[in-house]
Amino acid sequence: MSFNISTLPQYIDQTSKQLLVDTVFGNQTATILKDAGSVTLGVKGQYALQLLSTDVTLQAGNVCGRSATGNANFSQAVLTVHPLKDEQNLCNKPLENTWMVQYLTKGQTYTEALFANEIMAARAAKIAQENEKLIWLGDTVNQSGSTTLKQFDGFVKQIKAGAYVPLTGGTIATGATVVERLQGAFLATPSKITEQPDAVIFIGTDVFNEYTVALANKNIYKPIEDKTLFGTTGKLVPVDGLIGTRNAFVGRLRSFQMGTDLLGEEDKATMQYSIETQNIYMDFHFALGVVPVYINEIGVATV
Protein backbone atom coordinates (compact mmCIF):
# COMPACT_ATOMS: atom_id res chain seq x y z
CA MET A 1 0.00 0.00 0.00
CA SER A 2 1.37 3.42 -0.87
CA PHE A 3 0.37 7.03 -0.29
CA ASN A 4 -1.23 8.86 -3.15
CA ILE A 5 -0.15 12.49 -2.80
CA SER A 6 0.12 13.34 -6.48
CA THR A 7 -2.40 16.18 -6.24
CA LEU A 8 -0.28 18.09 -3.74
CA PRO A 9 2.92 18.52 -5.76
CA GLN A 10 0.79 19.14 -8.86
CA TYR A 11 -0.88 22.07 -7.15
CA ILE A 12 2.46 23.51 -6.03
CA ASP A 13 4.15 22.98 -9.39
CA GLN A 14 1.50 25.14 -10.97
CA THR A 15 1.69 27.96 -8.46
CA SER A 16 5.22 27.90 -7.04
CA LYS A 17 6.64 30.67 -9.21
CA GLN A 18 3.64 32.93 -8.75
CA LEU A 19 3.86 32.50 -4.99
CA LEU A 20 7.54 33.46 -5.14
CA VAL A 21 6.77 36.53 -7.24
CA ASP A 22 4.21 37.55 -4.61
CA THR A 23 6.80 36.91 -1.90
CA VAL A 24 9.58 38.98 -3.50
CA PHE A 25 7.62 41.70 -5.29
CA GLY A 26 4.55 41.85 -3.08
CA ASN A 27 5.81 44.90 -1.20
CA GLN A 28 6.09 48.59 -2.04
CA THR A 29 9.84 49.03 -2.42
CA ALA A 30 10.48 45.94 -4.55
CA THR A 31 7.60 46.83 -6.87
CA ILE A 32 8.86 50.40 -7.27
CA LEU A 33 12.39 49.22 -8.05
CA LYS A 34 11.15 46.60 -10.49
CA ASP A 35 9.07 49.18 -12.37
CA ALA A 36 12.12 51.48 -12.47
CA GLY A 37 14.35 48.77 -13.94
CA SER A 38 16.47 48.61 -10.79
CA VAL A 39 16.06 44.86 -10.20
CA THR A 40 18.44 42.21 -11.51
CA LEU A 41 17.03 38.70 -11.88
CA GLY A 42 18.91 35.43 -11.93
CA VAL A 43 21.56 36.50 -9.43
CA LYS A 44 23.31 33.77 -7.48
CA GLY A 45 25.83 34.84 -4.86
CA GLN A 46 27.40 38.06 -6.08
CA TYR A 47 26.83 40.12 -9.20
CA ALA A 48 28.91 43.10 -10.32
CA LEU A 49 26.91 46.12 -11.48
CA GLN A 50 29.01 48.03 -14.02
CA LEU A 51 28.91 51.79 -13.43
CA LEU A 52 29.97 54.55 -15.81
CA SER A 53 30.30 58.28 -15.23
CA THR A 54 31.81 60.90 -17.51
CA ASP A 55 33.15 64.45 -17.19
CA VAL A 56 32.11 67.26 -19.53
CA THR A 57 33.82 70.64 -19.89
CA LEU A 58 32.52 73.03 -22.53
CA GLN A 59 35.17 75.29 -24.13
CA ALA A 60 35.23 78.09 -26.65
CA GLY A 61 35.35 76.66 -30.15
CA ASN A 62 36.52 79.71 -32.10
CA VAL A 63 40.19 78.66 -32.22
CA CYS A 64 42.03 75.80 -33.89
CA GLY A 65 43.57 72.95 -32.00
CA ARG A 66 42.45 70.53 -29.31
CA SER A 67 42.32 70.82 -25.56
CA ALA A 68 41.06 67.49 -24.32
CA THR A 69 39.59 67.34 -20.82
CA GLY A 70 37.61 64.93 -18.73
CA ASN A 71 37.51 61.17 -18.31
CA ALA A 72 35.21 58.21 -18.67
CA ASN A 73 35.17 56.64 -15.23
CA PHE A 74 34.31 52.97 -14.77
CA SER A 75 33.52 51.41 -11.40
CA GLN A 76 31.57 48.54 -9.91
CA ALA A 77 29.00 47.99 -7.19
CA VAL A 78 28.77 44.42 -5.96
CA LEU A 79 25.22 43.18 -5.46
CA THR A 80 25.05 40.21 -3.09
CA VAL A 81 21.91 38.11 -2.87
CA HIS A 82 21.33 35.98 0.20
CA PRO A 83 19.48 32.65 0.28
CA LEU A 84 16.43 32.98 2.53
CA LYS A 85 13.81 30.51 3.66
CA ASP A 86 10.64 30.21 5.66
CA GLU A 87 9.66 26.66 6.60
CA GLN A 88 6.53 25.45 8.35
CA ASN A 89 5.20 22.06 9.45
CA LEU A 90 1.48 21.45 9.36
CA CYS A 91 -0.05 18.59 11.36
CA ASN A 92 -3.74 17.90 10.83
CA LYS A 93 -4.13 15.64 13.90
CA PRO A 94 -5.06 18.45 16.36
CA LEU A 95 -7.97 19.38 14.09
CA GLU A 96 -9.81 16.16 14.94
CA ASN A 97 -11.26 17.78 18.08
CA THR A 98 -12.32 21.02 16.40
CA TRP A 99 -15.08 22.13 14.06
CA MET A 100 -12.63 21.67 11.19
CA VAL A 101 -12.88 17.88 11.51
CA GLN A 102 -15.58 18.00 8.84
CA TYR A 103 -12.91 18.95 6.30
CA LEU A 104 -10.51 16.11 7.12
CA THR A 105 -10.28 13.13 4.80
CA LYS A 106 -11.34 9.68 6.00
CA GLY A 107 -8.77 7.62 7.89
CA GLN A 108 -5.93 8.69 10.12
CA THR A 109 -3.41 9.69 7.45
CA TYR A 110 -3.96 13.24 6.26
CA THR A 111 -1.81 13.85 3.22
CA GLU A 112 -3.55 17.04 2.12
CA ALA A 113 -3.33 20.47 3.74
CA LEU A 114 -6.64 22.11 4.54
CA PHE A 115 -7.13 25.46 2.84
CA ALA A 116 -3.73 25.01 1.20
CA ASN A 117 -4.17 27.87 -1.26
CA GLU A 118 -5.25 30.32 1.43
CA ILE A 119 -2.42 29.31 3.76
CA MET A 120 0.29 29.64 1.12
CA ALA A 121 -1.08 32.94 -0.22
CA ALA A 122 -1.30 34.38 3.31
CA ARG A 123 2.27 33.34 4.04
CA ALA A 124 3.51 34.83 0.77
CA ALA A 125 1.92 38.16 1.72
CA LYS A 126 3.41 37.99 5.21
CA ILE A 127 6.88 37.19 3.86
CA ALA A 128 6.55 40.13 1.48
CA GLN A 129 5.94 42.41 4.47
CA GLU A 130 9.05 41.04 6.19
CA ASN A 131 11.07 41.53 3.00
CA GLU A 132 9.96 45.18 2.91
CA LYS A 133 11.48 45.75 6.35
CA LEU A 134 14.61 43.77 5.49
CA ILE A 135 15.26 45.74 2.29
CA TRP A 136 15.53 48.96 4.28
CA LEU A 137 16.37 48.08 7.88
CA GLY A 138 18.43 44.91 7.55
CA ASP A 139 21.52 44.91 9.78
CA THR A 140 23.63 41.82 10.28
CA VAL A 141 25.39 43.24 13.36
CA ASN A 142 23.19 45.61 15.34
CA GLN A 143 19.81 43.89 15.31
CA SER A 144 18.56 42.09 18.39
CA GLY A 145 15.44 40.01 18.74
CA SER A 146 14.68 39.92 15.01
CA THR A 147 15.71 36.98 12.88
CA THR A 148 14.43 38.66 9.72
CA LEU A 149 16.50 41.84 9.96
CA LYS A 150 19.74 39.94 10.61
CA GLN A 151 19.82 38.33 7.18
CA PHE A 152 21.62 41.12 5.28
CA ASP A 153 22.40 44.83 5.47
CA GLY A 154 19.60 46.93 4.02
CA PHE A 155 19.65 50.28 2.25
CA VAL A 156 19.70 52.38 5.44
CA LYS A 157 22.85 50.82 6.89
CA GLN A 158 24.70 50.66 3.58
CA ILE A 159 23.89 54.25 2.65
CA LYS A 160 24.82 55.65 6.05
CA ALA A 161 28.11 53.77 5.92
CA GLY A 162 29.04 55.55 2.69
CA ALA A 163 29.71 59.08 1.46
CA TYR A 164 26.09 60.19 1.34
CA VAL A 165 24.98 63.85 1.26
CA PRO A 166 23.96 65.16 4.74
CA LEU A 167 20.95 67.41 4.29
CA THR A 168 20.75 70.50 6.52
CA GLY A 169 22.28 70.62 9.97
CA GLY A 170 24.08 67.29 9.91
CA THR A 171 21.06 65.40 8.48
CA ILE A 172 18.61 66.91 11.01
CA ALA A 173 16.20 68.86 8.81
CA THR A 174 14.97 72.18 10.18
CA GLY A 175 11.42 73.52 10.12
CA ALA A 176 8.36 73.84 12.33
CA THR A 177 6.36 71.18 10.48
CA VAL A 178 7.17 68.00 8.61
CA VAL A 179 6.18 69.83 5.41
CA GLU A 180 8.86 72.45 5.98
CA ARG A 181 11.43 69.83 6.95
CA LEU A 182 10.80 67.80 3.81
CA GLN A 183 10.95 70.94 1.69
CA GLY A 184 14.24 71.88 3.34
CA ALA A 185 15.72 68.45 2.67
CA PHE A 186 14.65 68.65 -0.97
CA LEU A 187 16.10 72.13 -1.45
CA ALA A 188 19.35 71.10 0.22
CA THR A 189 19.84 68.31 -2.31
CA PRO A 190 21.95 69.32 -5.34
CA SER A 191 19.73 70.15 -8.30
CA LYS A 192 21.77 67.85 -10.54
CA ILE A 193 20.05 65.05 -8.59
CA THR A 194 16.55 66.44 -8.01
CA GLU A 195 16.08 67.59 -11.62
CA GLN A 196 16.46 64.06 -12.98
CA PRO A 197 13.25 62.26 -14.06
CA ASP A 198 13.87 59.33 -11.70
CA ALA A 199 14.53 61.51 -8.63
CA VAL A 200 12.46 60.53 -5.58
CA ILE A 201 12.16 61.13 -1.84
CA PHE A 202 11.77 57.87 0.06
CA ILE A 203 9.99 58.34 3.40
CA GLY A 204 8.09 56.15 5.84
CA THR A 205 4.35 55.75 5.43
CA ASP A 206 3.96 57.23 8.91
CA VAL A 207 5.79 60.39 7.91
CA PHE A 208 3.70 60.67 4.75
CA ASN A 209 0.50 60.47 6.82
CA GLU A 210 1.85 63.19 9.12
CA TYR A 211 2.68 65.28 6.05
CA THR A 212 -0.86 65.02 4.63
CA VAL A 213 -2.39 65.92 8.00
CA ALA A 214 -0.09 68.97 8.25
CA LEU A 215 -1.34 70.12 4.83
CA ALA A 216 -4.95 69.60 5.89
CA ASN A 217 -4.40 71.62 9.07
CA LYS A 218 -3.28 74.52 6.91
CA ASN A 219 -6.43 74.18 4.78
CA ILE A 220 -4.31 73.22 1.79
CA TYR A 221 -6.25 70.92 -0.50
CA LYS A 222 -4.08 68.34 -2.20
CA PRO A 223 -5.27 64.95 -3.48
CA ILE A 224 -3.70 62.07 -1.52
CA GLU A 225 -2.75 60.33 -4.77
CA ASP A 226 -0.69 63.38 -5.76
CA LYS A 227 2.56 62.64 -3.99
CA THR A 228 4.44 65.68 -5.28
CA LEU A 229 6.02 67.45 -2.31
CA PHE A 230 3.99 70.64 -1.84
CA GLY A 231 5.68 73.69 -3.33
CA THR A 232 8.36 71.65 -5.13
CA THR A 233 8.79 69.20 -7.99
CA GLY A 234 9.95 66.45 -5.61
CA LYS A 235 8.18 63.08 -5.74
CA LEU A 236 7.40 61.56 -2.35
CA VAL A 237 7.57 57.76 -2.23
CA PRO A 238 6.14 56.45 1.07
CA VAL A 239 7.20 52.90 2.01
CA ASP A 240 6.45 50.77 5.06
CA GLY A 241 10.10 49.74 5.34
CA LEU A 242 11.00 53.19 6.70
CA ILE A 243 8.22 53.38 9.29
CA GLY A 244 9.57 54.54 12.65
CA THR A 245 12.88 55.85 11.26
CA ARG A 246 11.81 59.40 10.32
CA ASN A 247 14.48 59.16 7.63
CA ALA A 248 14.13 60.75 4.21
CA PHE A 249 16.35 59.56 1.37
CA VAL A 250 16.55 61.90 -1.61
CA GLY A 251 18.11 60.34 -4.68
CA ARG A 252 17.61 58.73 -8.04
CA LEU A 253 15.92 55.35 -8.42
CA ARG A 254 18.94 54.12 -10.36
CA SER A 255 20.94 54.33 -7.13
CA PHE A 256 18.71 51.81 -5.34
CA GLN A 257 19.43 48.37 -6.74
CA MET A 258 17.92 45.01 -5.78
CA GLY A 259 18.76 41.48 -6.86
CA THR A 260 16.95 38.16 -6.67
CA ASP A 261 17.04 34.77 -8.36
CA LEU A 262 13.54 33.52 -9.18
CA LEU A 263 15.00 31.66 -12.16
CA GLY A 264 16.65 28.73 -10.40
CA GLU A 265 15.26 25.44 -9.15
CA GLU A 266 16.37 26.20 -5.61
CA ASP A 267 13.93 29.13 -5.56
CA LYS A 268 10.52 27.64 -5.02
CA ALA A 269 7.48 27.27 -2.84
CA THR A 270 6.83 23.64 -2.00
CA MET A 271 4.34 21.57 -0.10
CA GLN A 272 4.94 17.88 0.54
CA TYR A 273 3.81 15.19 2.93
CA SER A 274 6.37 13.46 5.16
CA ILE A 275 5.64 9.79 5.83
CA GLU A 276 8.11 9.78 8.74
CA THR A 277 6.64 12.69 10.68
CA GLN A 278 3.09 12.69 9.25
CA ASN A 279 3.49 16.43 8.78
CA ILE A 280 2.95 18.48 5.68
CA TYR A 281 6.00 20.62 4.96
CA MET A 282 5.15 24.04 3.53
CA ASP A 283 8.34 25.84 2.55
CA PHE A 284 9.47 29.01 0.79
CA HIS A 285 13.05 29.24 -0.53
CA PHE A 286 14.25 32.35 -2.37
CA ALA A 287 17.19 34.77 -2.61
CA LEU A 288 17.27 38.53 -2.10
CA GLY A 289 19.77 41.37 -1.70
CA VAL A 290 20.15 45.13 -2.17
CA VAL A 291 22.95 47.59 -2.78
CA PRO A 292 22.95 51.40 -3.12
CA VAL A 293 25.10 52.75 -5.95
CA TYR A 294 26.27 56.35 -6.49
CA ILE A 295 25.88 56.89 -2.74
CA ASN A 296 27.34 60.37 -3.14
CA GLU A 297 24.13 61.20 -5.02
CA ILE A 298 21.86 60.17 -2.14
CA GLY A 299 20.83 62.79 0.41
CA VAL A 300 19.83 61.74 3.92
CA ALA A 301 17.80 63.74 6.42
CA THR A 302 15.88 63.12 9.61
CA VAL A 303 12.50 64.79 9.32
C-alpha positions in Angstrom: 0.0 0.0 0.0 1.4 3.4 -0.9 0.4 7.0 -0.3 -1.2 8.9 -3.2 -0.1 12.5 -2.8 0.1 13.3 -6.5 -2.4 16.2 -6.2 -0.3 18.1 -3.7 2.9 18.5 -5.8 0.8 19.1 -8.9 -0.9 22.1 -7.1 2.5 23.5 -6.0 4.2 23.0 -9.4 1.5 25.1 -11.0 1.7 28.0 -8.5 5.2 27.9 -7.0 6.6 30.7 -9.2 3.6 32.9 -8.8 3.9 32.5 -5.0 7.5 33.5 -5.1 6.8 36.5 -7.2 4.2 37.6 -4.6 6.8 36.9 -1.9 9.6 39.0 -3.5 7.6 41.7 -5.3 4.5 41.9 -3.1 5.8 44.9 -1.2 6.1 48.6 -2.0 9.8 49.0 -2.4 10.5 45.9 -4.6 7.6 46.8 -6.9 8.9 50.4 -7.3 12.4 49.2 -8.0 11.1 46.6 -10.5 9.1 49.2 -12.4 12.1 51.5 -12.5 14.4 48.8 -13.9 16.5 48.6 -10.8 16.1 44.9 -10.2 18.4 42.2 -11.5 17.0 38.7 -11.9 18.9 35.4 -11.9 21.6 36.5 -9.4 23.3 33.8 -7.5 25.8 34.8 -4.9 27.4 38.1 -6.1 26.8 40.1 -9.2 28.9 43.1 -10.3 26.9 46.1 -11.5 29.0 48.0 -14.0 28.9 51.8 -13.4 30.0 54.6 -15.8 30.3 58.3 -15.2 31.8 60.9 -17.5 33.2 64.4 -17.2 32.1 67.3 -19.5 33.8 70.6 -19.9 32.5 73.0 -22.5 35.2 75.3 -24.1 35.2 78.1 -26.6 35.3 76.7 -30.2 36.5 79.7 -32.1 40.2 78.7 -32.2 42.0 75.8 -33.9 43.6 72.9 -32.0 42.5 70.5 -29.3 42.3 70.8 -25.6 41.1 67.5 -24.3 39.6 67.3 -20.8 37.6 64.9 -18.7 37.5 61.2 -18.3 35.2 58.2 -18.7 35.2 56.6 -15.2 34.3 53.0 -14.8 33.5 51.4 -11.4 31.6 48.5 -9.9 29.0 48.0 -7.2 28.8 44.4 -6.0 25.2 43.2 -5.5 25.0 40.2 -3.1 21.9 38.1 -2.9 21.3 36.0 0.2 19.5 32.6 0.3 16.4 33.0 2.5 13.8 30.5 3.7 10.6 30.2 5.7 9.7 26.7 6.6 6.5 25.4 8.4 5.2 22.1 9.4 1.5 21.5 9.4 0.0 18.6 11.4 -3.7 17.9 10.8 -4.1 15.6 13.9 -5.1 18.5 16.4 -8.0 19.4 14.1 -9.8 16.2 14.9 -11.3 17.8 18.1 -12.3 21.0 16.4 -15.1 22.1 14.1 -12.6 21.7 11.2 -12.9 17.9 11.5 -15.6 18.0 8.8 -12.9 19.0 6.3 -10.5 16.1 7.1 -10.3 13.1 4.8 -11.3 9.7 6.0 -8.8 7.6 7.9 -5.9 8.7 10.1 -3.4 9.7 7.4 -4.0 13.2 6.3 -1.8 13.8 3.2 -3.5 17.0 2.1 -3.3 20.5 3.7 -6.6 22.1 4.5 -7.1 25.5 2.8 -3.7 25.0 1.2 -4.2 27.9 -1.3 -5.2 30.3 1.4 -2.4 29.3 3.8 0.3 29.6 1.1 -1.1 32.9 -0.2 -1.3 34.4 3.3 2.3 33.3 4.0 3.5 34.8 0.8 1.9 38.2 1.7 3.4 38.0 5.2 6.9 37.2 3.9 6.6 40.1 1.5 5.9 42.4 4.5 9.0 41.0 6.2 11.1 41.5 3.0 10.0 45.2 2.9 11.5 45.7 6.4 14.6 43.8 5.5 15.3 45.7 2.3 15.5 49.0 4.3 16.4 48.1 7.9 18.4 44.9 7.5 21.5 44.9 9.8 23.6 41.8 10.3 25.4 43.2 13.4 23.2 45.6 15.3 19.8 43.9 15.3 18.6 42.1 18.4 15.4 40.0 18.7 14.7 39.9 15.0 15.7 37.0 12.9 14.4 38.7 9.7 16.5 41.8 10.0 19.7 39.9 10.6 19.8 38.3 7.2 21.6 41.1 5.3 22.4 44.8 5.5 19.6 46.9 4.0 19.7 50.3 2.3 19.7 52.4 5.4 22.8 50.8 6.9 24.7 50.7 3.6 23.9 54.3 2.6 24.8 55.6 6.0 28.1 53.8 5.9 29.0 55.5 2.7 29.7 59.1 1.5 26.1 60.2 1.3 25.0 63.9 1.3 24.0 65.2 4.7 20.9 67.4 4.3 20.8 70.5 6.5 22.3 70.6 10.0 24.1 67.3 9.9 21.1 65.4 8.5 18.6 66.9 11.0 16.2 68.9 8.8 15.0 72.2 10.2 11.4 73.5 10.1 8.4 73.8 12.3 6.4 71.2 10.5 7.2 68.0 8.6 6.2 69.8 5.4 8.9 72.5 6.0 11.4 69.8 6.9 10.8 67.8 3.8 10.9 70.9 1.7 14.2 71.9 3.3 15.7 68.4 2.7 14.6 68.6 -1.0 16.1 72.1 -1.5 19.4 71.1 0.2 19.8 68.3 -2.3 21.9 69.3 -5.3 19.7 70.2 -8.3 21.8 67.8 -10.5 20.1 65.1 -8.6 16.6 66.4 -8.0 16.1 67.6 -11.6 16.5 64.1 -13.0 13.3 62.3 -14.1 13.9 59.3 -11.7 14.5 61.5 -8.6 12.5 60.5 -5.6 12.2 61.1 -1.8 11.8 57.9 0.1 10.0 58.3 3.4 8.1 56.1 5.8 4.3 55.7 5.4 4.0 57.2 8.9 5.8 60.4 7.9 3.7 60.7 4.7 0.5 60.5 6.8 1.9 63.2 9.1 2.7 65.3 6.0 -0.9 65.0 4.6 -2.4 65.9 8.0 -0.1 69.0 8.2 -1.3 70.1 4.8 -4.9 69.6 5.9 -4.4 71.6 9.1 -3.3 74.5 6.9 -6.4 74.2 4.8 -4.3 73.2 1.8 -6.3 70.9 -0.5 -4.1 68.3 -2.2 -5.3 64.9 -3.5 -3.7 62.1 -1.5 -2.8 60.3 -4.8 -0.7 63.4 -5.8 2.6 62.6 -4.0 4.4 65.7 -5.3 6.0 67.5 -2.3 4.0 70.6 -1.8 5.7 73.7 -3.3 8.4 71.6 -5.1 8.8 69.2 -8.0 10.0 66.5 -5.6 8.2 63.1 -5.7 7.4 61.6 -2.4 7.6 57.8 -2.2 6.1 56.5 1.1 7.2 52.9 2.0 6.5 50.8 5.1 10.1 49.7 5.3 11.0 53.2 6.7 8.2 53.4 9.3 9.6 54.5 12.6 12.9 55.8 11.3 11.8 59.4 10.3 14.5 59.2 7.6 14.1 60.8 4.2 16.3 59.6 1.4 16.5 61.9 -1.6 18.1 60.3 -4.7 17.6 58.7 -8.0 15.9 55.4 -8.4 18.9 54.1 -10.4 20.9 54.3 -7.1 18.7 51.8 -5.3 19.4 48.4 -6.7 17.9 45.0 -5.8 18.8 41.5 -6.9 17.0 38.2 -6.7 17.0 34.8 -8.4 13.5 33.5 -9.2 15.0 31.7 -12.2 16.7 28.7 -10.4 15.3 25.4 -9.2 16.4 26.2 -5.6 13.9 29.1 -5.6 10.5 27.6 -5.0 7.5 27.3 -2.8 6.8 23.6 -2.0 4.3 21.6 -0.1 4.9 17.9 0.5 3.8 15.2 2.9 6.4 13.5 5.2 5.6 9.8 5.8 8.1 9.8 8.7 6.6 12.7 10.7 3.1 12.7 9.3 3.5 16.4 8.8 2.9 18.5 5.7 6.0 20.6 5.0 5.2 24.0 3.5 8.3 25.8 2.5 9.5 29.0 0.8 13.1 29.2 -0.5 14.3 32.3 -2.4 17.2 34.8 -2.6 17.3 38.5 -2.1 19.8 41.4 -1.7 20.1 45.1 -2.2 22.9 47.6 -2.8 22.9 51.4 -3.1 25.1 52.7 -5.9 26.3 56.3 -6.5 25.9 56.9 -2.7 27.3 60.4 -3.1 24.1 61.2 -5.0 21.9 60.2 -2.1 20.8 62.8 0.4 19.8 61.7 3.9 17.8 63.7 6.4 15.9 63.1 9.6 12.5 64.8 9.3 
